């Protein structure tokens, strides 16, 4: 990492791919596991911990649920 906290373009791309992969995994779990979906809505920090993701207490988690009749941008 550089002293400004940014990675190299390759590191940034790898992080973006990892983020997208995690997002896909969470969406798939929420779609296929009603108990996980409910936990994600009620206690997202605990739901993330259940899949091995630790989130700092000072990070705000914003969970958005998309439905076929609603588009979230």
Backbone as ProteinMPNN parsed JSONL, in Angstrom:
{"seq_chain_A": "XXXXXXXXXXXXXXXXXXXXXXXXXXXXXXXXXXXXXXXXXXXXXXXXXXXXXXXXXXXXXXXXXXXXXXXXX", "coords_chain_A": {"N_chain_A": [[0.831, -1.184, 0.0], [0.382, 2.254, -0.643], [1.528, 5.257, 0.964], [-0.707, 6.774, 1.197], [-2.848, 5.183, 1.637], [-4.03, 3.887, -0.488], [-4.206, 1.094, -2.636], [-2.266, -0.694, -5.11], [-3.181, -0.623, -8.614], [-3.718, -3.319, -9.311], [-4.113, -4.49, -6.783], [-6.34, -3.011, -5.97], [-8.204, -3.856, -7.891], [-8.363, -6.583, -7.26], [-9.455, -6.426, -4.679], [-11.928, -5.277, -5.283], [-13.036, -7.378, -6.768], [-13.168, -9.337, -4.789], [-14.96, -8.113, -3.027], [-17.268, -8.065, -4.656], [-17.648, -10.799, -4.951], [-18.211, -11.56, -2.301], [-20.56, -10.11, -1.935], [-22.232, -11.381, -3.831], [-22.3, -13.93, -2.667], [-23.616, -13.377, -0.224], [-26.108, -12.496, -1.188], [-27.01, -14.824, -2.511], [-27.177, -16.564, -0.292], [-29.135, -15.227, 1.22], [-31.314, -15.443, -0.506], [-31.702, -18.198, -0.616], [-31.758, -19.196, 1.944], [-33.949, -18.775, 4.306], [-33.718, -18.318, 7.093], [-31.171, -17.156, 7.341], [-31.609, -14.857, 5.817], [-33.487, -13.526, 7.396], [-31.953, -13.1, 9.74], [-30.013, -11.447, 8.641], [-31.525, -9.178, 8.114], [-32.364, -8.482, 10.721], [-30.067, -8.522, 12.41], [-27.477, -7.615, 11.079], [-24.69, -7.514, 11.518], [-24.134, -9.803, 13.048], [-25.024, -11.743, 11.243], [-23.153, -11.411, 9.174], [-20.849, -12.111, 10.589], [-21.379, -14.804, 10.916], [-20.74, -15.819, 8.431], [-18.093, -15.495, 8.381], [-17.136, -12.875, 8.256], [-15.834, -10.179, 9.816], [-16.854, -7.16, 11.16], [-15.961, -3.917, 11.943], [-17.058, -2.229, 14.892], [-17.546, 0.502, 14.497], [-18.358, 0.781, 11.913], [-21.003, 1.443, 9.777], [-23.678, -0.579, 8.8], [-25.575, -1.138, 5.996], [-28.325, -2.642, 4.962], [-30.043, -3.638, 2.144], [-32.995, -4.663, 0.696], [-33.924, -6.107, -2.235], [-36.669, -6.379, -4.372], [-38.704, -8.008, -6.856], [-40.517, -6.156, -7.714], [-39.465, -3.722, -7.148], [-36.888, -1.388, -7.644], [-33.632, -0.781, -6.594], [-31.362, 1.763, -6.371]], "CA_chain_A": [[0.0, 0.0, 0.0], [1.101, 3.514, -0.596], [1.336, 5.965, 2.237], [-2.011, 7.439, 1.177], [-3.879, 4.203, 1.923], [-4.566, 3.281, -1.706], [-3.395, 0.001, -3.128], [-1.921, -0.628, -6.525], [-4.354, -0.963, -9.433], [-3.979, -4.758, -9.22], [-4.693, -4.724, -5.457], [-7.685, -2.431, -5.975], [-9.053, -4.733, -8.691], [-8.568, -7.809, -6.479], [-10.381, -6.097, -3.595], [-13.238, -5.114, -5.905], [-13.544, -8.709, -7.114], [-13.499, -10.003, -3.529], [-16.193, -7.478, -2.547], [-18.364, -8.539, -5.503], [-17.85, -12.206, -4.628], [-18.893, -11.593, -1.012], [-21.932, -9.635, -2.153], [-22.96, -12.48, -4.494], [-22.5, -14.993, -1.672], [-24.652, -12.938, 0.705], [-27.386, -12.493, -1.906], [-27.41, -16.221, -2.701], [-27.593, -17.08, 1.007], [-30.404, -14.597, 1.598], [-32.363, -15.975, -1.378], [-31.909, -19.637, -0.449], [-31.83, -19.559, 3.356], [-34.816, -17.794, 4.966], [-33.207, -17.978, 8.432], [-30.08, -16.208, 7.141], [-32.213, -13.606, 5.346], [-34.088, -12.875, 8.575], [-30.851, -12.633, 10.578], [-29.396, -10.329, 7.932], [-32.39, -8.011, 8.333], [-32.453, -8.119, 12.137], [-28.748, -8.335, 13.029], [-26.538, -7.837, 9.974], [-23.324, -7.752, 12.014], [-24.065, -11.216, 13.418], [-25.149, -12.523, 10.009], [-21.852, -11.358, 8.509], [-19.915, -12.908, 11.396], [-21.675, -16.213, 10.65], [-20.077, -16.236, 7.186], [-16.656, -15.247, 8.52], [-16.771, -11.481, 8.004], [-15.87, -9.359, 11.015], [-17.03, -5.754, 10.817], [-15.655, -3.032, 13.053], [-18.273, -1.627, 15.46], [-17.77, 1.861, 14.024], [-18.813, 0.739, 10.521], [-22.461, 1.343, 9.623], [-24.077, -1.597, 7.823], [-26.833, -0.77, 5.351], [-28.856, -3.797, 4.233], [-31.155, -3.276, 1.263], [-33.642, -5.838, 0.126], [-34.499, -5.836, -3.544], [-37.768, -7.249, -4.777], [-38.978, -7.956, -8.294], [-41.359, -5.002, -8.002], [-38.808, -2.498, -6.683], [-35.502, -1.255, -8.07], [-32.842, 0.027, -5.668], [-30.137, 2.27, -7.005]], "C_chain_A": [[0.87, 1.239, 0.0], [0.816, 4.209, 0.715], [0.004, 6.694, 2.291], [-3.158, 6.448, 1.365], [-4.515, 3.57, 0.701], [-3.623, 2.164, -2.127], [-2.996, 0.247, -4.57], [-3.177, -0.93, -7.328], [-4.713, -2.452, -9.359], [-4.617, -5.086, -7.872], [-6.121, -4.195, -5.401], [-8.655, -3.318, -6.754], [-9.358, -6.014, -7.919], [-9.557, -7.561, -5.347], [-11.793, -5.937, -4.146], [-13.852, -6.449, -6.266], [-13.946, -9.467, -5.859], [-14.79, -9.432, -2.957], [-17.398, -7.982, -3.33], [-18.679, -9.997, -5.195], [-18.584, -12.352, -3.3], [-20.342, -11.16, -1.174], [-22.77, -10.726, -2.813], [-23.275, -13.597, -3.497], [-23.615, -14.62, -0.695], [-26.03, -12.949, 0.056], [-27.89, -13.918, -2.08], [-27.896, -16.829, -1.386], [-28.954, -16.527, 1.416], [-31.56, -15.142, 0.76], [-32.703, -17.424, -1.061], [-32.085, -20.071, 1.001], [-32.656, -18.513, 4.111], [-34.32, -17.38, 6.354], [-32.055, -16.972, 8.327], [-30.633, -14.856, 6.705], [-32.808, -12.829, 6.512], [-33.013, -12.326, 9.497], [-30.172, -11.427, 9.944], [-30.209, -9.054, 8.111], [-32.333, -7.53, 9.782], [-31.112, -7.779, 12.774], [-27.664, -8.579, 11.984], [-25.105, -8.112, 10.431], [-23.146, -9.233, 12.386], [-24.168, -12.112, 12.185], [-23.814, -12.552, 9.263], [-20.82, -12.186, 9.269], [-20.125, -14.401, 11.14], [-21.049, -16.723, 9.357], [-18.598, -15.851, 7.195], [-16.203, -13.825, 8.274], [-16.933, -10.696, 9.303], [-15.915, -7.895, 10.593], [-16.786, -4.924, 12.068], [-16.939, -2.391, 13.579], [-18.561, -0.21, 14.956], [-18.219, 1.93, 12.561], [-20.327, 0.557, 10.503], [-22.754, 0.324, 8.527], [-25.455, -1.227, 7.306], [-27.299, -1.955, 4.504], [-30.058, -3.329, 3.432], [-31.699, -4.531, 0.635], [-34.321, -5.455, -1.173], [-35.588, -6.854, -3.835], [-38.002, -7.073, -6.27], [-39.77, -6.707, -8.664], [-40.721, -3.663, -7.597], [-37.357, -2.503, -7.119], [-34.79, -0.343, -7.093], [-31.589, 0.478, -6.401], [-29.255, 2.931, -5.984]], "O_chain_A": [[1.958, 1.257, 0.576], [-0.048, 3.783, 1.481], [-0.374, 7.19, 3.353], [-4.323, 6.832, 1.264], [-5.454, 2.786, 0.838], [-2.404, 2.273, -1.993], [-3.345, 1.266, -5.167], [-4.147, -1.447, -6.774], [-5.893, -2.8, -9.347], [-5.56, -5.875, -7.814], [-7.009, -4.848, -4.854], [-9.794, -3.513, -6.332], [-10.497, -6.48, -7.925], [-10.413, -8.405, -5.083], [-12.752, -6.412, -3.538], [-15.054, -6.646, -6.093], [-14.958, -10.168, -5.86], [-15.627, -10.182, -2.455], [-18.434, -8.293, -2.743], [-19.845, -10.39, -5.177], [-19.486, -13.182, -3.182], [-21.246, -11.776, -0.61], [-23.903, -10.97, -2.395], [-24.38, -14.139, -3.487], [-24.463, -15.453, -0.374], [-27.008, -13.365, 0.677], [-29.062, -14.197, -1.828], [-28.909, -17.528, -1.362], [-29.815, -17.262, 1.898], [-32.672, -15.287, 1.268], [-33.85, -17.843, -1.214], [-32.516, -21.195, 1.261], [-32.124, -17.478, 4.512], [-34.48, -16.226, 6.751], [-31.97, -16.042, 9.129], [-30.17, -13.818, 7.178], [-32.647, -11.612, 6.6], [-33.139, -11.204, 9.989], [-29.796, -10.487, 10.644], [-29.643, -7.969, 8.244], [-32.263, -6.329, 10.044], [-31.023, -6.857, 13.585], [-27.009, -9.621, 11.995], [-24.387, -8.872, 9.781], [-22.12, -9.836, 12.07], [-23.476, -13.126, 12.095], [-23.397, -13.603, 8.776], [-20.009, -12.882, 8.659], [-19.167, -15.174, 11.146], [-20.848, -17.927, 9.2], [-17.933, -15.875, 6.159], [-15.009, -13.581, 8.1], [-18.04, -10.567, 9.824], [-15.114, -7.45, 9.771], [-17.346, -5.205, 13.128], [-17.82, -2.046, 12.79], [-19.711, 0.23, 14.988], [-18.435, 3.02, 12.031], [-20.864, -0.357, 11.127], [-22.149, 0.363, 7.455], [-26.388, -1.028, 8.083], [-26.726, -2.234, 3.451], [-30.974, -2.705, 3.967], [-30.955, -5.357, 0.107], [-35.188, -4.582, -1.202], [-35.431, -8.045, -3.569], [-37.547, -6.099, -6.87], [-39.702, -6.247, -9.804], [-41.353, -2.611, -7.691], [-36.669, -3.514, -6.979], [-35.277, 0.746, -6.789], [-30.857, -0.329, -6.973], [-28.177, 3.42, -6.323]]}, "name": "protein", "num_of_chains": 1, "seq": "XXXXXXXXXXXXXXXXXXXXXXXXXXXXXXXXXXXXXXXXXXXXXXXXXXXXXXXXXXXXXXXXXXXXXXXXX"}
